Amino acid sequence: DFIIGSDVAYRDHLHAPLISSLLHFSHEHTVSLIGITMNDTKPKFFDSLLEAGFRYERLADHFMEREFRGKNFGIFAIQRCR
């Protein structure tokens, strides 16, 4: 299963509902691909993912269109650990 989203983690007060939704709709084989603007998303979001039992990895820029490479935008693959 896949969950796909973009620009969904830049508001701090929405981190908990987003992570709660990921917990509800995912299992250990689900991959969530989330596009994140690095200037708007604070490290606390990533800390909260880890605390909730997720692991994450930023995908290499070559997976994105050229116009987005090297910018402050990244695509993260997020999966449940437990």
PyMOL commands that set and color helices and strands:
alter all, ss='L'
color gray80, all
select helices_A, chain A and resi 12-25+43-51+61-63+66-68
alter helices_A, ss='H'
color red, helices_A
select strands_A, chain A and resi 2-6+31-37+54-58+73-80
alter strands_A, ss='S'
color yellow, strands_A
deselect
rebuild
show_as cartoon
